[in-house]
Amino acid sequence: MINKSKSFFLLTCLFLLFGCSNPYKGFKGVETKGMKKKKLPSQQLRDDYDKASKKMVRAYKKEQKKTKRRLGSEVKE
């Protein structure tokens, strides 16, 4: 039979093995150290501009549809 010191050592090794797994696994944009991936400022500005322009285009199209319904006339797109 296994003596107490060997069983304690085995349990300690198992706890360390399973306890050191990646706690951030499955989360997007998080590295193993827990630091968020950084983007260049120029890339961040470009992404923000693209988002804002898409939002403005959607708002413009929505407004044009409202105008078309209200006036009952065709609006050039």
Secondary structure, 3 states (H helix, E strand, C coil): CCCHHHHHHHHHHHHHHHHCCCCCCCCCCECCCCCECCCCHHHHHHHHHHHHHHHHHHHHHHHHHHHHHHHCCCCCC
